[in-house]
Amino acid sequence: MQMGAALVFAPEEAIDPDRLTALLARRAADIPPLRRKIRAGLFPPGSATWVDDPDFRAVHHIRHHRLTTLYDPDPLPEFAARWIAEPLDPHRPLWELAVVTGFPDGSFAVLLKLHHALTDGAGAYAVAAGLLDGLPIPERAPVIPQPRSPLSAAWETAGIASSVVRAARPPCLPLAAPATAERRLGFTRLASADLRRIRRTHGGTTNDVVLAVLSGALREWFVNRGIRATGRSVRALIPVSVRGRAAEQRGGNKLSGYLCDLPIGLDDPVRRLAEVRASMARNKAAGPARGAGAFPLLADRMPAALHRLGTRTAGLAAPLLFDLVVTTVPVPRARHALDGAPLAEVYPFVPLAPRQAVGIAVAPYRDSVHIGLQANADAVADLGSLRDAVAKSAAELLDVS
């Protein structure tokens, strides 16, 4: 359940890694969630709380690594895949940073790793914003109480649980795989101008267009693997932030979700986009508190002891409900920098659900939509094929726009 991002910066002159590490340590020390660790509670059984770590030193969470294997055509994803696979220490604050240098063009990267217990995607941006130049740590969205009777809350919970049972179906190969700690990462990006052109021609939101592009890419990937795609669909869990809708903010993240069937069985890219638009329209009309995709909301409605048992069960059952996660990380359009070096690229990576082979995270920033692919290394040796298929799928939609 480790999430994060690779941020690539383009300085005008050589950087001093020690200076950069010290700067990041000072800024990290001022971000309250980064000073906290988990402490198990005695009552109720299975409970836990966040407490400030009395031994906290931000510099202990930051490392510098200079790449030396530049013969590799894509060294950053190779290094980041090994780094993200290393588990965080559960007895310390659940985050790490790596400053990566050694690129021939003088650029450098900062890798951010967080445990999902600490925050969700919106919260991860708040952390990153506190590390960058001139950006105050964004305040949490105000909590908007929504009073409900115990009966209505129980009815809503029962409705979600019932939807989850009805939505179960066999896992989709090759997107189901035995769990492993080893990872592969792939980074790609699409031009925002191209996505706007597709929207003007065929309608939908930018998110709809990206989901349609990913549908085409998954279709191409299946075909390249010798797997018949015609007549099939792949079910994606689309996380939805419910910050500001919840009546409480006990945890580090507040998420619901939509389930969207990606129509990989359709050969026509325009029809794929139309199907995605219709599916997402139905989800939005129902809202984030209904349907099987809202199962994350059940976590806050369980006693602590049952929550621990339920989490394990949900992890094993995840492939029966959805095949992969596709999440969007909000990144404001304003130019960002670190120690004066402009932020050029930002590739997020989402945790892999248990027994799932691929997870996809999307971050629109400036003139590009950046896409981070994370895969189970034992199950997906050809992640580069999926990465390349993203560009091909976007070109197909663009050709008919």
C-alpha positions as CSV (number, residue, x, y, z in Angstrom):
1,M,0.0,0.0,0.0
2,Q,2.9,2.4,-0.8
3,M,2.1,5.3,-3.1
4,G,4.2,8.1,-4.4
5,A,5.5,10.1,-7.3
6,A,8.6,10.9,-9.3
7,L,9.2,14.6,-9.8
8,V,11.7,15.6,-12.4
9,F,13.3,19.1,-12.2
10,A,15.3,21.0,-14.9
11,P,17.8,23.3,-13.2
12,E,19.7,25.9,-15.1
13,E,23.0,25.0,-13.4
14,A,24.4,22.0,-11.5
15,I,22.8,21.4,-8.1
16,D,24.4,20.5,-4.8
17,P,22.7,17.3,-3.5
18,D,23.7,18.0,0.1
19,R,22.2,21.4,0.0
20,L,19.0,20.0,-1.6
21,T,18.7,17.2,1.0
22,A,19.1,19.8,3.8
23,L,16.4,22.0,2.2
24,L,14.0,19.2,1.9
25,A,14.6,18.1,5.5
26,R,13.9,21.6,6.8
27,R,10.6,21.8,4.8
28,A,9.6,18.2,5.7
29,A,10.0,19.0,9.4
30,D,7.3,21.8,9.0
31,I,4.7,19.4,7.6
32,P,2.7,17.9,10.6
33,P,1.7,14.6,9.0
34,L,5.3,13.8,8.3
35,R,6.2,13.9,12.0
36,R,3.6,11.3,13.0
37,K,3.8,7.6,13.4
38,I,1.3,4.9,14.3
39,R,0.8,3.8,17.8
40,A,-1.4,0.7,18.5
41,G,-4.2,1.2,21.0
42,L,-5.3,-1.2,23.8
43,F,-9.0,-0.3,23.5
44,P,-10.9,-0.9,21.5
45,P,-9.0,-4.0,20.4
46,G,-7.2,-3.5,17.1
47,S,-7.3,0.3,17.2
48,A,-4.5,2.7,16.4
49,T,-3.8,6.4,16.6
50,W,-1.4,8.9,15.1
51,V,1.2,10.4,17.5
52,D,4.1,12.7,17.1
53,D,7.4,10.7,16.9
54,P,9.6,12.0,19.8
55,D,12.7,10.8,17.9
56,F,11.7,12.4,14.6
57,R,14.5,13.8,12.4
58,A,13.4,14.5,8.8
59,V,16.9,14.0,7.4
60,H,16.7,10.3,8.4
61,H,14.0,9.9,5.8
62,I,15.9,11.4,2.9
63,R,18.6,9.8,0.8
64,H,20.7,10.9,-2.2
65,H,21.4,8.4,-5.0
66,R,23.5,9.1,-8.1
67,L,22.6,7.0,-11.1
68,T,25.5,5.0,-12.5
69,T,23.7,2.7,-14.9
70,L,23.0,5.3,-17.6
71,Y,23.4,2.7,-20.4
72,D,19.8,1.8,-19.5
73,P,17.5,3.7,-21.9
74,D,15.2,4.6,-19.0
75,P,17.2,4.7,-15.8
76,L,14.8,6.6,-13.5
77,P,11.8,4.1,-13.7
78,E,14.3,1.3,-13.2
79,F,15.7,2.8,-10.0
80,A,12.3,4.1,-8.8
81,A,10.8,0.6,-9.1
82,R,13.5,-0.9,-6.8
83,W,13.1,2.0,-4.4
84,I,9.2,1.9,-4.2
85,A,9.4,-1.9,-3.5
86,E,11.4,-1.4,-0.3
87,P,8.9,-1.4,2.6
88,L,8.6,1.5,4.9
89,D,9.4,1.0,8.6
90,P,6.0,0.8,10.4
91,H,7.7,2.0,13.6
92,R,8.6,5.4,12.1
93,P,6.7,8.0,10.2
94,L,5.5,6.4,7.0
95,W,7.4,8.3,4.3
96,E,10.7,8.6,2.5
97,L,12.3,10.9,-0.1
98,A,15.1,10.1,-2.5
99,V,17.1,12.8,-4.4
100,V,18.3,11.2,-7.7
101,T,21.1,12.8,-9.7
102,G,23.4,11.7,-12.5
103,F,21.3,12.4,-15.5
104,P,23.3,13.5,-18.6
105,D,21.2,16.6,-19.2
106,G,21.8,17.9,-15.6
107,S,18.2,17.3,-14.5
108,F,17.4,15.7,-11.1
109,A,14.5,13.9,-9.6
110,V,12.9,13.7,-6.2
111,L,11.0,10.5,-5.4
112,L,8.3,10.7,-2.8
113,K,7.0,7.5,-1.1
114,L,4.1,7.5,1.4
115,H,2.0,4.8,2.9
116,H,-1.7,5.0,1.9
117,A,-2.6,5.0,5.6
118,L,-0.9,8.4,5.9
119,T,-2.9,10.1,3.1
120,D,-4.8,9.9,-0.2
121,G,-3.9,11.5,-3.5
122,A,-5.1,14.9,-2.5
123,G,-3.2,14.7,0.7
124,A,-0.1,13.6,-1.1
125,Y,-0.2,16.8,-3.2
126,A,-0.5,18.8,0.1
127,V,2.7,17.1,1.3
128,A,4.6,17.7,-2.0
129,A,3.4,21.3,-2.0
130,G,5.0,21.9,1.4
131,L,8.4,20.7,-0.1
132,L,8.4,23.0,-3.1
133,D,9.3,26.7,-3.3
134,G,6.9,29.3,-2.2
135,L,3.9,27.0,-1.8
136,P,2.1,27.0,1.6
137,I,0.8,23.6,2.8
138,P,-2.8,23.5,1.5
139,E,-5.4,23.5,4.2
140,R,-7.7,20.6,4.3
141,A,-11.1,21.1,2.7
142,P,-13.6,22.3,5.4
143,V,-15.7,19.5,6.8
144,I,-19.3,19.9,5.8
145,P,-21.5,18.0,8.2
146,Q,-24.3,15.9,6.7
147,P,-26.5,14.8,9.5
148,R,-28.1,11.4,9.0
149,S,-30.3,9.3,11.2
150,P,-28.8,5.9,12.3
151,L,-31.4,4.2,10.2
152,S,-30.4,6.1,7.0
153,A,-26.7,5.5,7.6
154,A,-27.4,1.8,8.2
155,W,-29.5,1.7,5.0
156,E,-26.7,3.4,3.0
157,T,-24.1,0.9,4.3
158,A,-26.3,-2.1,3.5
159,G,-26.9,-0.7,0.0
160,I,-23.1,-0.5,-0.6
161,A,-22.5,-3.9,0.8
162,S,-25.3,-5.4,-1.3
163,S,-23.8,-3.7,-4.5
164,V,-20.4,-5.2,-3.7
165,V,-21.8,-8.7,-3.6
166,R,-23.8,-8.2,-6.8
167,A,-20.8,-6.7,-8.7
168,A,-18.5,-9.7,-8.0
169,R,-17.3,-11.6,-11.1
170,P,-14.3,-13.7,-12.2
171,P,-10.9,-11.9,-12.3
172,C,-9.6,-10.7,-15.6
173,L,-6.3,-12.3,-16.8
174,P,-3.6,-11.0,-17.3
175,L,-4.5,-8.3,-14.8
176,A,-4.8,-10.8,-11.9
177,A,-1.6,-12.3,-10.5
178,P,-0.1,-13.7,-7.3
179,A,1.1,-11.0,-4.9
180,T,4.8,-10.1,-5.0
181,A,6.9,-7.2,-3.5
182,E,8.8,-6.7,-6.7
183,R,7.7,-3.8,-9.0
184,R,8.2,-2.4,-12.4
185,L,7.4,1.3,-13.2
186,G,6.7,3.0,-16.6
187,F,6.4,6.7,-17.3
188,T,4.7,8.3,-20.3
189,R,2.9,11.5,-21.0
190,L,0.3,12.9,-23.4
191,A,0.0,16.4,-24.8
192,S,-2.8,18.4,-23.1
193,A,-3.5,20.1,-26.4
194,D,-4.2,16.8,-28.1
195,L,-6.6,15.8,-25.4
196,R,-8.4,19.1,-25.7
197,R,-8.8,18.5,-29.4
198,I,-10.3,15.1,-28.8
199,R,-12.7,16.6,-26.3
200,R,-13.8,19.4,-28.7
201,T,-14.6,16.8,-31.4
202,H,-16.1,14.0,-29.4
203,G,-17.2,15.5,-26.0
204,G,-16.6,14.3,-22.5
205,T,-14.2,15.4,-19.8
206,T,-10.4,15.2,-19.9
207,N,-10.7,12.2,-17.5
208,D,-13.1,10.5,-19.9
209,V,-10.6,10.9,-22.7
210,V,-7.8,9.6,-20.6
211,L,-9.8,6.5,-19.6
212,A,-10.7,5.9,-23.3
213,V,-7.0,6.2,-24.2
214,L,-6.1,3.7,-21.5
215,S,-8.9,1.4,-22.8
216,G,-7.2,1.4,-26.2
217,A,-3.8,0.8,-24.7
218,L,-5.0,-2.2,-22.6
219,R,-6.6,-3.6,-25.7
220,E,-3.3,-3.3,-27.7
221,W,-1.4,-4.8,-24.7
222,F,-3.8,-7.8,-24.6
223,V,-3.4,-8.4,-28.3
224,N,0.4,-8.1,-28.1
225,R,0.2,-10.9,-25.5
226,G,-1.8,-13.1,-27.8
227,I,-5.0,-12.6,-25.7
228,R,-8.3,-12.1,-27.5
229,A,-9.8,-8.7,-26.5
230,T,-12.9,-8.6,-28.7
231,G,-16.1,-8.7,-26.6
232,R,-14.2,-8.1,-23.3
233,S,-14.1,-5.3,-20.8
234,V,-11.7,-4.4,-18.0
235,R,-13.2,-3.0,-14.8
236,A,-11.3,-0.1,-13.3
237,L,-11.8,1.4,-9.8
238,I,-11.7,5.1,-10.1
239,P,-11.0,6.6,-6.6
240,V,-13.0,9.7,-5.7
241,S,-12.0,12.0,-2.9
242,V,-14.8,12.8,-0.4
243,R,-12.9,15.3,1.6
244,G,-15.4,17.9,2.8
245,R,-18.4,15.5,2.4
246,A,-17.5,13.4,5.4
247,A,-18.8,14.2,8.9
248,E,-15.5,13.2,10.5
249,Q,-11.8,13.3,9.6
250,R,-10.3,10.6,11.7
251,G,-7.9,9.1,9.2
252,G,-5.3,10.2,6.8
253,N,-7.5,9.7,3.7
254,K,-11.1,10.0,2.7
255,L,-12.0,8.0,-0.4
256,S,-14.9,6.5,-2.2
257,G,-14.8,5.3,-5.8
258,Y,-16.6,4.5,-9.0
259,L,-16.4,1.3,-11.0
260,C,-16.0,1.9,-14.8
261,D,-15.9,-0.9,-17.3
262,L,-13.2,0.0,-19.9
263,P,-14.4,-1.3,-23.3
264,I,-11.3,-3.0,-24.5
265,G,-13.4,-5.2,-26.7
266,L,-14.3,-2.4,-29.1
267,D,-12.1,-1.8,-32.0
268,D,-13.4,1.7,-32.8
269,P,-11.7,4.4,-30.5
270,V,-14.7,6.7,-30.8
271,R,-17.1,4.1,-29.6
272,R,-14.7,3.3,-26.7
273,L,-14.8,7.0,-25.7
274,A,-18.6,7.0,-25.9
275,E,-18.9,3.9,-23.7
276,V,-16.6,5.4,-21.1
277,R,-18.5,8.7,-21.1
278,A,-21.8,6.8,-20.6
279,S,-20.4,4.7,-17.7
280,M,-18.9,7.7,-15.9
281,A,-22.1,9.7,-16.4
282,R,-24.0,6.9,-14.7
283,N,-21.5,6.9,-11.8
284,K,-21.7,10.6,-11.3
285,A,-25.5,10.6,-11.4
286,A,-25.6,8.0,-8.6
287,G,-22.9,9.9,-6.6
288,P,-19.9,8.6,-4.6
289,A,-21.9,7.1,-1.8
290,R,-23.7,4.5,-3.8
291,G,-22.8,1.4,-5.7
292,A,-20.0,-1.2,-5.4
293,G,-17.3,1.4,-6.0
294,A,-18.2,3.1,-2.7
295,F,-16.8,0.1,-0.7
296,P,-14.0,2.2,0.8
297,L,-16.6,4.1,2.8
298,L,-17.3,1.0,4.7
299,A,-13.9,1.2,6.4
300,D,-15.1,4.1,8.6
301,R,-18.2,2.2,9.6
302,M,-16.5,-0.8,11.1
303,P,-15.3,-1.4,14.7
304,A,-11.5,-1.5,14.7
305,A,-11.2,-5.2,15.3
306,L,-13.6,-6.0,12.4
307,H,-11.8,-3.5,10.3
308,R,-8.6,-5.4,10.5
309,L,-10.3,-8.7,9.6
310,G,-12.3,-7.0,6.9
311,T,-9.3,-5.4,5.3
312,R,-7.6,-8.8,4.8
313,T,-10.8,-10.2,3.3
314,A,-11.3,-7.2,1.0
315,G,-7.7,-7.5,-0.2
316,L,-8.2,-11.1,-1.2
317,A,-11.5,-10.3,-2.8
318,A,-10.3,-7.2,-4.7
319,P,-9.8,-9.0,-8.1
320,L,-13.5,-10.2,-7.9
321,L,-14.6,-6.6,-7.9
322,F,-12.2,-4.7,-10.1
323,D,-9.2,-5.4,-12.3
324,L,-7.0,-2.4,-11.8
325,V,-7.0,1.1,-10.2
326,V,-6.9,4.2,-12.3
327,T,-6.5,7.3,-10.2
328,T,-6.0,11.0,-10.9
329,V,-3.7,13.1,-8.7
330,P,-4.7,16.8,-8.6
331,V,-1.8,19.1,-9.5
332,P,-2.5,22.8,-9.9
333,R,-1.5,24.3,-13.2
334,A,0.8,27.0,-11.6
335,R,4.5,26.6,-12.2
336,H,6.3,24.7,-9.4
337,A,10.0,24.7,-8.5
338,L,12.4,23.3,-6.0
339,D,15.4,25.5,-4.9
340,G,14.8,27.5,-8.1
341,A,14.7,24.5,-10.4
342,P,11.5,24.3,-12.4
343,L,9.4,21.2,-12.1
344,A,9.3,19.7,-15.6
345,E,7.5,16.3,-15.1
346,V,5.5,14.6,-12.4
347,Y,4.7,10.9,-12.5
348,P,2.5,9.5,-9.7
349,F,2.3,5.8,-8.8
350,V,-0.7,4.2,-7.1
351,P,-0.4,1.1,-4.8
352,L,-1.2,-2.2,-6.4
353,A,-4.3,-3.9,-4.9
354,P,-3.6,-7.4,-3.6
355,R,-3.3,-10.0,-6.4
356,Q,-3.5,-7.3,-9.1
357,A,-0.9,-6.9,-11.8
358,V,-1.2,-3.2,-12.9
359,G,-2.1,0.1,-11.3
360,I,-2.3,3.5,-13.2
361,A,-2.0,7.0,-11.8
362,V,-2.5,10.2,-13.8
363,A,-1.3,13.7,-13.1
364,P,-2.2,16.7,-15.4
365,Y,0.5,19.3,-15.1
366,R,1.1,22.3,-17.3
367,D,1.1,21.2,-21.0
368,S,1.0,17.4,-20.4
369,V,-0.9,14.7,-18.7
370,H,1.7,12.5,-17.0
371,I,0.9,8.8,-16.5
372,G,2.7,6.5,-14.1
373,L,2.3,2.7,-14.5
374,Q,3.1,0.4,-11.7
375,A,3.2,-3.4,-12.2
376,N,3.8,-6.6,-10.4
377,A,7.3,-7.5,-11.7
378,D,6.7,-11.2,-11.7
379,A,3.5,-11.0,-13.8
380,V,4.4,-8.1,-16.1
381,A,7.7,-8.4,-17.8
382,D,6.5,-6.3,-20.8
383,L,5.4,-3.1,-19.1
384,G,7.2,-1.1,-21.9
385,S,4.6,-2.6,-24.3
386,L,1.7,-1.1,-22.3
387,R,3.6,2.2,-21.9
388,D,4.1,2.4,-25.7
389,A,0.5,1.4,-26.3
390,V,-0.8,4.5,-24.5
391,A,0.8,6.8,-27.1
392,K,-0.6,4.7,-29.9
393,S,-4.1,4.7,-28.5
394,A,-4.0,8.5,-28.1
395,A,-2.9,8.8,-31.7
396,E,-5.8,6.7,-32.9
397,L,-8.3,9.0,-31.2
398,L,-6.5,12.1,-32.5
399,D,-6.6,10.8,-36.1
400,V,-10.4,10.8,-36.0
401,S,-10.7,14.2,-34.3
